[in-house]
Amino acid sequence: MAQVIVRNLDDDVVGRLKRLAAAERKSLEQKLREILNEAGRPSPADLQARARALAEKAQPTDLDAVDLIREDRER
């Protein structure tokens, strides 16, 4: 697992994050991990774009399975 150091955070921001974590009975580190994991996930639009790109690469061919088997046997 990777580690990240974030410097020069505003004290008010850190205080709000600490209160948020405490309200959920979590450590600041755990709450920050959850926030960063959520922020780093691909959006639905990103996933759709990736799916479209894969679908374009997997265009059907005119090859028939029977023809492929025959060709393979002839080799």
C-alpha positions in Angstrom: 0.0 0.0 0.0 1.2 3.5 -0.8 1.6 6.3 1.7 1.0 10.0 1.0 2.0 13.0 3.0 -0.1 16.2 2.6 1.6 19.3 3.9 0.2 22.8 4.6 -3.4 22.0 5.3 -5.4 24.7 6.8 -5.9 24.2 10.5 -9.6 24.8 10.2 -9.9 22.1 7.6 -8.1 19.6 9.7 -10.3 20.5 12.7 -13.4 19.9 10.7 -12.1 16.6 9.4 -11.2 15.6 13.0 -14.7 16.4 14.2 -16.3 14.6 11.3 -14.2 11.5 12.0 -15.0 11.7 15.8 -18.7 12.0 15.0 -18.4 8.7 13.1 -16.3 7.1 15.8 -13.4 6.8 13.4 -9.8 7.9 13.5 -8.8 10.9 11.3 -6.6 8.5 9.3 -9.5 6.2 8.6 -11.8 9.0 7.6 -9.2 10.5 5.3 -8.6 7.1 3.7 -12.4 6.7 3.0 -12.6 10.2 1.6 -9.6 9.7 -0.7 -10.7 6.2 -1.8 -14.1 7.7 -2.8 -12.6 10.6 -4.6 -10.2 8.3 -6.5 -12.9 6.0 -7.9 -13.7 6.4 -11.6 -17.0 8.2 -12.3 -19.8 6.5 -14.1 -18.9 8.5 -17.2 -15.3 7.2 -17.0 -16.6 3.7 -16.8 -18.9 4.1 -19.7 -16.1 5.6 -21.8 -13.9 2.6 -21.0 -16.7 0.2 -21.8 -17.3 1.9 -25.2 -13.6 1.7 -26.0 -13.5 -2.0 -25.2 -16.6 -2.7 -27.2 -15.1 -0.9 -30.2 -12.0 -3.1 -29.9 -14.1 -6.2 -29.7 -16.0 -5.7 -33.0 -17.4 -8.9 -34.4 -15.6 -10.5 -37.3 -16.9 -12.3 -40.4 -15.0 -15.4 -39.3 -17.1 -18.5 -38.5 -16.0 -20.8 -35.6 -16.3 -23.8 -37.9 -14.0 -22.2 -40.5 -11.5 -21.4 -37.8 -11.5 -25.0 -36.5 -11.0 -26.3 -40.0 -8.2 -23.9 -40.7 -6.6 -24.9 -37.4 -6.9 -28.6 -38.2 -5.3 -28.1 -41.7 -2.2 -26.7 -40.0 
